[in-house]
Amino acid sequence: MIGRGRPRIVGNSAVSSAPDSAFHQGEPWGLTIPSAKTLTPHNQGMPKIAFIGAGSTVFAKNLMGDILSYPELAESHIALMDIDEERLRTSEKVGHRVNEALGTHAPISATLDRRAALDGADYVIIMVQVAGYKPGTVVDFEVPKKYGLRQTIADTMGIGGIFRALRTIPVLLDIAKDMEELCPGALMLNYTNPMAMLCWAMNRATKIRNVGLCHSVQGTAHELCRDMGVPYEEVDYRCAGINHMAFYLQFRHKGRDLYPEMHKVIAEERVPDTNRVRYEMLKWLGYFVTESSEHFSEYCPYFIRRDHPELIERFNVPLDEYIRRCEEQIAGWEKLRGKMESGEGLDVKRSSEYGSTIIHSCETGRPSVVYGNVDNQGLIDNLPQGCCVEVPCLVDKAGIQPTRIGKLPPQLAGMIMTNVNVQGLTVEAALTGKREHVYHAAMLDPHTSQDLGLDDIRSLVDDLFEAHRDWVPGITA
């Protein structure tokens, strides 16, 4: 999991917050944002936890609540950083309200200076969206539409995922460079997509310990339990693959295999409308995939097809879904800001995110098991060594210790490789600066290549480079 070597590029250091932050302009509230010299020092013996992209206020609220709900972490120094001053102020207020709700007294600091937030940090949580909702995400959707290429999420795979990676990898390597100087022993917890590509690049180009975190494994397990009428607390499962395309190799209730029950959901026509794609893939592959149907529909060539538009309705594929979610999240941020202005209290509940669990286990030595995205060094035999895989990990004082899986069923490895090929070429492009590898990645992408010919793919890539010219540094012609 620990990468070796030196960063090749530092890129654009601008970091905007993740989707729930998008963009907002308005009058400042008059709060003081501490400079590097006035940041609150963290308590002796308590960890300093830096949030990079803390203007993702709703997500930051959940993570702060998770962390501070552990008594052993209740006085951790939370260092919030973002480039959007207004959002940062809101997140700082939210941090103090989390303290009030939990009865904790954690030092909460906020700064526009990334190096100040990183200085002396023990953990660095990454939750950024480079180029933001506008122009970043909107461009990723609108330019491909001119070629008839439609997407649902566009943050992990597809042409949108490729360019999101090209925008983000330089920024993460820039953060890693700062960490090597200011907090070389810190653990980076990355929540930003495209997860596999970002972690792969980090492992190749930096010395910083890192793990990619997602909620798709535990989230999908909850969904499956609801579909089968089984209490989540009574199931156990084993899952492996890559982020957003891991498969449940086992799913059991008190020792009983639940796969027959999953197939019964199909036979009895109880498949949820929002999950038709994944249950269809269960029929063909024999295993259930972790990420949602709207995501998975654009990781393969079977469901979003210009030559078979009827598939969109048959499998209930929500085109432009991420655009809708971003707008919904912007509205959610506005609502939360209104609560902060009115002095309302916050309802703080634990989320299903793994970040706080990892920090707690590392600090206390109390073991836990999470699913992490880590360097494939002998973990999954029939995926390339050095790619980023998602596997169960033991966490304790020794850190994150991934589980060796061995070989995946061949059909699963084959399906996953269609995505790994694209990820590897995108990482190669970002680390070498060779534009030709971006063309190669798009040529091999299952969804893009299914709808577009080679000339159109090249033209689309060129148009996206032009549209994102300020956000993809270091890529040569």
C-alpha positions as CSV (number, residue, x, y, z in Angstrom):
1,M,0.0,0.0,0.0
2,I,2.9,2.4,0.7
3,G,4.1,3.9,-2.6
4,R,7.8,4.4,-3.4
5,G,9.6,7.1,-5.5
6,R,9.3,10.8,-5.8
7,P,6.4,12.8,-7.2
8,R,6.9,13.8,-10.8
9,I,4.5,16.7,-11.0
10,V,3.0,19.2,-8.6
11,G,0.5,20.7,-10.9
12,N,-2.2,23.2,-10.1
13,S,-2.5,23.6,-6.3
14,A,-6.1,24.9,-6.5
15,V,-8.3,22.6,-4.5
16,S,-12.1,23.1,-4.4
17,S,-14.3,21.1,-2.2
18,A,-16.2,18.0,-3.2
19,P,-19.6,17.7,-4.9
20,D,-21.8,18.9,-2.0
21,S,-19.8,22.2,-2.1
22,A,-19.9,23.0,-5.8
23,F,-19.8,26.8,-6.2
24,H,-21.5,29.5,-4.2
25,Q,-20.8,33.3,-4.1
26,G,-22.0,35.6,-1.3
27,E,-21.1,38.1,1.3
28,P,-18.6,37.0,4.0
29,W,-20.0,36.4,7.5
30,G,-17.2,38.2,9.3
31,L,-15.5,35.2,10.8
32,T,-11.7,35.2,11.2
33,I,-9.9,32.5,9.2
34,P,-6.7,31.8,11.0
35,S,-3.4,32.1,9.1
36,A,-0.7,29.6,9.3
37,K,0.7,31.3,12.4
38,T,-2.5,31.3,14.4
39,L,-3.8,27.8,13.9
40,T,-4.8,26.2,17.1
41,P,-2.2,23.6,18.2
42,H,-3.5,20.1,18.8
43,N,-3.6,18.7,22.3
44,Q,-0.7,16.8,23.6
45,G,-1.3,13.1,22.8
46,M,-4.3,13.8,20.6
47,P,-4.1,13.5,16.8
48,K,-4.3,16.4,14.4
49,I,-6.7,15.5,11.5
50,A,-6.6,17.8,8.5
51,F,-9.6,18.0,6.2
52,I,-8.5,19.1,2.7
53,G,-11.6,20.3,0.8
54,A,-13.5,21.0,4.0
55,G,-15.9,23.2,2.2
56,S,-17.7,19.9,1.4
57,T,-19.7,20.9,4.5
58,V,-22.3,18.2,4.7
59,F,-19.7,15.4,4.3
60,A,-17.3,17.2,6.7
61,K,-20.0,17.4,9.3
62,N,-20.6,13.7,9.1
63,L,-16.9,12.9,9.4
64,M,-16.4,15.3,12.3
65,G,-19.4,13.8,14.1
66,D,-18.0,10.3,13.5
67,I,-14.5,11.1,14.8
68,L,-15.6,13.1,17.9
69,S,-18.2,10.5,18.9
70,Y,-15.3,8.3,20.0
71,P,-14.3,9.3,23.6
72,E,-10.6,8.6,22.7
73,L,-10.8,11.1,19.8
74,A,-13.0,13.7,21.4
75,E,-10.3,16.3,21.8
76,S,-8.6,15.7,18.4
77,H,-7.5,18.9,16.6
78,I,-9.7,19.2,13.5
79,A,-7.9,21.4,11.0
80,L,-10.2,22.5,8.2
81,M,-8.8,23.8,4.8
82,D,-10.5,24.9,1.6
83,I,-9.9,27.5,-1.1
84,D,-13.5,28.8,-0.8
85,E,-13.5,31.2,2.1
86,E,-17.3,31.3,2.6
87,R,-17.7,27.5,2.6
88,L,-14.8,27.2,5.0
89,R,-16.4,29.6,7.4
90,T,-19.6,27.5,7.2
91,S,-17.7,24.3,7.9
92,E,-15.9,25.9,10.8
93,K,-19.3,26.9,12.4
94,V,-20.5,23.4,11.7
95,G,-17.5,22.0,13.6
96,H,-18.3,24.0,16.6
97,R,-21.9,23.0,16.5
98,V,-20.8,19.3,16.3
99,N,-18.8,20.0,19.5
100,E,-21.9,21.4,21.1
101,A,-24.1,18.5,20.1
102,L,-21.7,15.9,21.4
103,G,-20.5,17.8,24.4
104,T,-16.9,17.6,23.2
105,H,-14.2,20.3,23.2
106,A,-12.2,19.5,20.2
107,P,-10.1,22.3,18.8
108,I,-11.5,23.4,15.5
109,S,-9.4,25.6,13.2
110,A,-9.9,26.8,9.7
111,T,-7.4,28.1,7.2
112,L,-7.1,28.9,3.5
113,D,-3.4,27.8,3.8
114,R,-3.1,24.1,2.9
115,R,0.4,23.9,4.3
116,A,-0.7,25.2,7.6
117,A,-3.5,22.6,7.8
118,L,-1.0,19.8,6.9
119,D,1.8,20.9,9.3
120,G,2.2,18.2,11.9
121,A,-1.0,16.4,10.9
122,D,-1.4,12.7,11.8
123,Y,-4.2,12.0,9.4
124,V,-5.1,13.9,6.2
125,I,-8.6,13.4,4.8
126,I,-9.0,14.3,1.1
127,M,-12.5,15.3,-0.1
128,V,-11.9,17.6,-3.1
129,Q,-13.4,18.3,-6.5
130,V,-10.9,20.0,-8.7
131,A,-12.6,22.5,-11.0
132,G,-15.8,22.1,-9.0
133,Y,-19.3,21.5,-10.3
134,K,-18.7,24.3,-12.7
135,P,-16.8,24.1,-14.9
136,G,-15.5,20.6,-14.1
137,T,-18.5,18.3,-13.8
138,V,-20.7,20.2,-16.2
139,V,-18.0,20.2,-19.0
140,D,-17.5,16.4,-18.4
141,F,-21.2,15.9,-19.3
142,E,-21.9,18.6,-21.9
143,V,-18.9,18.1,-24.3
144,P,-19.5,14.3,-24.7
145,K,-23.2,15.0,-25.4
146,K,-22.2,16.8,-28.6
147,Y,-21.0,13.5,-29.8
148,G,-24.1,11.6,-28.6
149,L,-22.2,10.1,-25.7
150,R,-24.4,10.1,-22.6
151,Q,-23.3,9.4,-19.0
152,T,-24.9,8.9,-15.6
153,I,-22.2,9.8,-13.0
154,A,-18.9,10.4,-14.9
155,D,-16.7,10.4,-11.9
156,T,-15.1,7.0,-11.9
157,M,-14.9,5.6,-15.5
158,G,-15.9,6.8,-18.9
159,I,-14.6,9.9,-20.6
160,G,-15.7,11.9,-17.6
161,G,-13.8,9.8,-15.2
162,I,-10.7,10.0,-17.3
163,F,-10.6,13.8,-17.3
164,R,-11.6,14.0,-13.6
165,A,-8.5,11.9,-12.9
166,L,-6.3,14.1,-15.1
167,R,-7.5,17.2,-13.2
168,T,-7.1,15.6,-9.8
169,I,-3.9,13.5,-9.8
170,P,-1.6,16.6,-10.1
171,V,-3.3,18.2,-7.1
172,L,-3.1,15.1,-5.0
173,L,0.6,14.7,-5.8
174,D,1.1,18.4,-4.9
175,I,-0.6,17.7,-1.5
176,A,1.6,14.6,-1.1
177,K,4.7,16.7,-1.8
178,D,3.7,19.0,1.1
179,M,3.0,16.0,3.3
180,E,6.4,14.6,2.7
181,E,7.8,17.8,4.1
182,L,5.3,18.7,6.8
183,C,3.8,15.4,8.0
184,P,5.7,12.5,6.4
185,G,4.3,9.9,8.7
186,A,0.7,10.9,8.3
187,L,-1.9,8.6,6.8
188,M,-3.9,10.0,3.9
189,L,-7.5,8.9,3.8
190,N,-8.8,9.7,0.3
191,Y,-12.5,10.0,-0.4
192,T,-12.2,11.6,-3.8
193,N,-13.1,9.9,-7.1
194,P,-11.9,8.4,-9.4
195,M,-10.7,6.5,-6.4
196,A,-8.7,3.7,-8.1
197,M,-6.9,6.0,-10.5
198,L,-6.0,8.5,-7.7
199,C,-4.7,5.8,-5.3
200,W,-2.8,4.1,-8.1
201,A,-1.0,7.3,-9.0
202,M,-0.3,8.0,-5.3
203,N,1.2,4.6,-4.8
204,R,3.5,5.0,-7.9
205,A,4.7,8.5,-7.3
206,T,4.8,9.3,-3.6
207,K,6.1,7.9,-0.3
208,I,2.9,8.9,1.6
209,R,0.9,6.1,3.2
210,N,-2.6,6.2,1.8
211,V,-5.9,4.3,1.6
212,G,-8.9,5.0,-0.6
213,L,-12.3,4.9,1.2
214,C,-15.8,4.4,-0.1
215,H,-19.1,3.4,1.3
216,S,-20.2,1.2,-1.6
217,V,-19.3,-2.2,0.1
218,Q,-21.2,-1.6,3.3
219,G,-23.9,0.4,1.6
220,T,-24.7,-2.3,-0.9
221,A,-24.7,-4.9,1.8
222,H,-27.4,-2.9,3.6
223,E,-29.4,-2.8,0.4
224,L,-29.2,-6.5,-0.2
225,C,-30.3,-7.3,3.3
226,R,-33.4,-5.1,2.8
227,D,-34.1,-6.9,-0.5
228,M,-33.9,-10.3,1.2
229,G,-35.5,-9.3,4.5
230,V,-32.4,-10.2,6.5
231,P,-31.0,-8.1,9.4
232,Y,-27.7,-6.5,8.4
233,E,-26.3,-7.2,11.9
234,E,-26.6,-10.9,11.3
235,V,-24.8,-11.2,7.9
236,D,-21.2,-11.6,7.1
237,Y,-19.6,-11.2,3.7
238,R,-16.3,-11.2,1.8
239,C,-15.8,-8.8,-1.0
240,A,-13.0,-8.0,-3.4
241,G,-12.2,-6.3,-6.7
242,I,-11.6,-2.7,-7.5
243,N,-13.4,0.4,-6.2
244,H,-17.0,0.5,-7.6
245,M,-16.4,-2.9,-9.2
246,A,-15.8,-5.3,-6.3
247,F,-18.0,-8.4,-6.0
248,Y,-19.3,-10.2,-2.9
249,L,-17.5,-13.5,-3.1
250,Q,-19.5,-14.7,0.0
251,F,-22.7,-13.3,1.5
252,R,-24.1,-15.4,4.4
253,H,-26.7,-15.2,7.1
254,K,-25.7,-17.2,10.2
255,G,-23.6,-19.4,8.0
256,R,-26.3,-19.8,5.3
257,D,-25.4,-18.8,1.7
258,L,-27.6,-16.0,0.7
259,Y,-27.0,-16.1,-3.1
260,P,-30.0,-18.3,-3.7
261,E,-32.1,-15.6,-1.9
262,M,-30.7,-13.0,-4.2
263,H,-31.7,-15.0,-7.3
264,K,-35.1,-15.4,-5.7
265,V,-35.5,-11.6,-5.7
266,I,-35.2,-11.8,-9.5
267,A,-37.4,-14.9,-9.9
268,E,-40.2,-13.3,-7.8
269,E,-39.9,-10.0,-9.7
270,R,-39.0,-8.0,-6.6
271,V,-36.0,-6.3,-8.1
272,P,-36.1,-2.6,-7.1
273,D,-36.5,-0.2,-10.0
274,T,-33.3,1.6,-9.0
275,N,-31.3,-1.6,-9.1
276,R,-32.2,-3.4,-12.4
277,V,-28.7,-3.2,-13.8
278,R,-27.0,-4.9,-10.9
279,Y,-29.5,-7.7,-10.7
280,E,-29.1,-8.2,-14.4
281,M,-25.4,-8.6,-14.0
282,L,-25.9,-11.0,-11.2
283,K,-27.8,-13.2,-13.7
284,W,-24.9,-13.2,-16.1
285,L,-21.9,-13.2,-13.7
286,G,-23.2,-15.1,-10.7
287,Y,-22.0,-12.5,-8.3
288,F,-23.4,-9.2,-7.0
289,V,-21.3,-6.0,-7.6
290,T,-20.8,-3.3,-5.0
291,E,-21.5,0.0,-6.8
292,S,-25.0,1.2,-7.7
293,S,-26.8,0.5,-11.0
294,E,-26.4,4.1,-12.2
295,H,-22.7,3.8,-11.7
296,F,-22.3,0.3,-13.1
297,S,-24.3,1.1,-16.2
298,E,-21.4,3.3,-17.5
299,Y,-18.6,0.9,-16.6
300,C,-19.7,-1.6,-19.3
301,P,-21.1,-1.5,-22.8
302,Y,-24.5,-3.1,-22.2
303,F,-27.0,-0.5,-20.9
304,I,-26.3,2.9,-22.4
305,R,-26.3,2.4,-26.2
306,R,-27.2,4.8,-29.0
307,D,-28.1,1.8,-31.2
308,H,-30.5,0.4,-28.5
309,P,-32.1,3.4,-26.8
310,E,-34.9,1.1,-25.4
311,L,-32.3,-0.3,-22.9
312,I,-32.3,3.0,-21.0
313,E,-36.0,2.6,-20.1
314,R,-35.8,-1.1,-19.6
315,F,-33.0,-0.9,-17.1
316,N,-34.1,2.5,-15.7
317,V,-30.8,4.1,-16.3
318,P,-30.8,7.7,-15.0
319,L,-28.8,9.8,-17.5
320,D,-27.2,13.0,-16.2
321,E,-27.8,11.7,-12.6
322,Y,-24.7,13.3,-11.2
323,I,-25.7,16.7,-12.4
324,R,-29.0,16.3,-10.6
325,R,-27.2,15.2,-7.4
326,C,-24.8,18.1,-7.5
327,E,-27.7,20.6,-7.7
328,E,-29.4,18.8,-4.9
329,Q,-26.2,18.9,-2.8
330,I,-25.8,22.6,-3.4
331,A,-29.4,23.1,-2.1
332,G,-28.5,21.0,0.9
333,W,-25.4,23.2,1.6
334,E,-27.6,26.3,1.4
335,K,-30.0,24.8,3.9
336,L,-27.2,23.9,6.3
337,R,-25.7,27.4,6.0
338,G,-29.2,28.8,6.9
339,K,-29.2,26.7,10.0
340,M,-25.8,28.0,11.0
341,E,-26.9,31.6,10.5
342,S,-30.1,31.1,12.5
343,G,-28.3,29.5,15.4
344,E,-30.0,26.1,15.1
345,G,-28.4,23.1,16.7
346,L,-27.3,20.1,14.7
347,D,-28.5,16.5,14.8
348,V,-25.3,14.4,14.8
349,K,-25.5,10.7,14.1
350,R,-22.8,8.2,13.1
351,S,-22.5,7.5,9.4
352,S,-21.3,4.4,7.7
353,E,-18.0,5.9,6.6
354,Y,-14.8,4.1,7.5
355,G,-12.6,7.1,8.2
356,S,-13.2,7.5,11.9
357,T,-13.0,3.8,12.5
358,I,-9.5,3.7,10.9
359,I,-8.3,6.6,13.0
360,H,-9.7,5.1,16.2
361,S,-8.1,1.7,15.6
362,C,-4.8,3.3,14.7
363,E,-4.8,5.5,17.8
364,T,-6.2,2.9,20.3
365,G,-5.0,-0.4,18.9
366,R,-8.5,-1.7,19.1
367,P,-8.8,-3.8,15.9
368,S,-11.4,-3.3,13.2
369,V,-12.0,-4.5,9.7
370,V,-12.7,-2.1,6.8
371,Y,-12.7,-2.2,3.1
372,G,-9.9,-0.2,1.7
373,N,-8.4,0.7,-1.7
374,V,-4.8,-0.3,-1.6
375,D,-1.8,-1.2,-3.8
376,N,-2.2,-4.7,-5.3
377,Q,1.0,-6.3,-4.0
378,G,0.2,-10.0,-3.9
379,L,-3.4,-9.4,-2.9
380,I,-5.4,-10.5,-6.0
381,D,-3.4,-12.8,-8.3
382,N,-5.4,-12.4,-11.5
383,L,-5.3,-8.6,-11.5
384,P,-2.1,-6.7,-12.3
385,Q,0.4,-6.2,-9.5
386,G,0.6,-2.5,-8.7
387,C,-3.0,-1.6,-9.7
388,C,-5.4,-0.4,-7.0
389,V,-7.7,-3.0,-5.5
390,E,-10.4,-3.0,-2.9
391,V,-10.1,-5.7,-0.3
392,P,-10.9,-6.2,3.4
393,C,-8.2,-4.7,5.7
394,L,-7.4,-5.2,9.4
395,V,-6.6,-2.0,11.1
396,D,-4.9,-1.6,14.5
397,K,-1.8,0.1,15.9
398,A,0.3,-1.3,13.1
399,G,-1.9,0.5,10.6
400,I,-3.8,-0.8,7.6
401,Q,-3.1,-4.5,6.8
402,P,-4.8,-5.7,3.6
403,T,-6.1,-9.3,3.2
404,R,-4.7,-11.5,0.5
405,I,-7.6,-12.8,-1.6
406,G,-5.9,-15.0,-4.2
407,K,-7.6,-15.5,-7.5
408,L,-11.0,-14.0,-8.3
409,P,-13.5,-16.1,-10.4
410,P,-12.2,-15.6,-14.0
411,Q,-15.3,-13.9,-15.3
412,L,-15.0,-11.3,-12.5
413,A,-11.4,-10.7,-13.2
414,G,-12.1,-10.3,-16.9
415,M,-14.9,-7.8,-16.3
416,I,-12.7,-5.8,-13.9
417,M,-9.8,-5.8,-16.3
418,T,-11.8,-3.8,-18.8
419,N,-11.8,-1.0,-16.3
420,V,-8.2,-1.6,-15.0
421,N,-6.9,-1.1,-18.5
422,V,-8.4,2.4,-18.7
423,Q,-7.3,3.3,-15.2
424,G,-3.7,2.2,-15.9
425,L,-3.4,4.2,-19.1
426,T,-4.9,7.3,-17.5
427,V,-2.4,7.1,-14.6
428,E,0.4,6.7,-17.2
429,A,-0.8,9.8,-19.0
430,A,-0.9,11.8,-15.8
431,L,2.5,10.7,-14.6
432,T,4.4,10.9,-17.9
433,G,2.5,13.8,-19.5
434,K,1.9,11.8,-22.7
435,R,-1.4,12.8,-24.3
436,E,-1.4,9.7,-26.5
437,H,-2.2,7.6,-23.5
438,V,-5.3,9.6,-22.9
439,Y,-6.5,8.7,-26.4
440,H,-5.6,5.1,-25.6
441,A,-7.6,5.1,-22.3
442,A,-10.6,6.5,-24.1
443,M,-10.2,3.9,-26.9
444,L,-10.4,1.1,-24.4
445,D,-13.1,2.5,-22.2
446,P,-16.1,0.1,-22.5
447,H,-18.8,2.8,-22.7
448,T,-17.0,5.4,-24.8
449,S,-15.7,2.8,-27.4
450,Q,-19.2,1.2,-27.6
451,D,-20.8,4.4,-28.9
452,L,-18.0,6.3,-30.7
453,G,-15.5,5.4,-33.5
454,L,-11.8,6.1,-33.3
455,D,-11.9,9.5,-35.1
456,D,-14.7,10.7,-32.9
457,I,-12.9,9.5,-29.7
458,R,-9.8,11.5,-30.7
459,S,-11.9,14.6,-31.5
460,L,-13.8,14.3,-28.2
461,V,-10.5,14.0,-26.2
462,D,-9.2,17.1,-28.0
463,D,-12.3,19.0,-27.2
464,L,-12.2,18.1,-23.6
465,F,-8.5,19.1,-23.4
466,E,-9.5,22.5,-24.8
467,A,-12.4,22.9,-22.4
468,H,-10.3,21.9,-19.4
469,R,-7.1,23.6,-20.6
470,D,-6.7,25.4,-17.3
471,W,-7.1,22.2,-15.3
472,V,-5.0,19.6,-16.9
473,P,-1.4,20.8,-16.5
474,G,1.6,18.9,-17.8
475,I,-0.1,16.9,-20.5
476,T,1.8,17.3,-23.8
477,A,0.5,17.1,-27.4
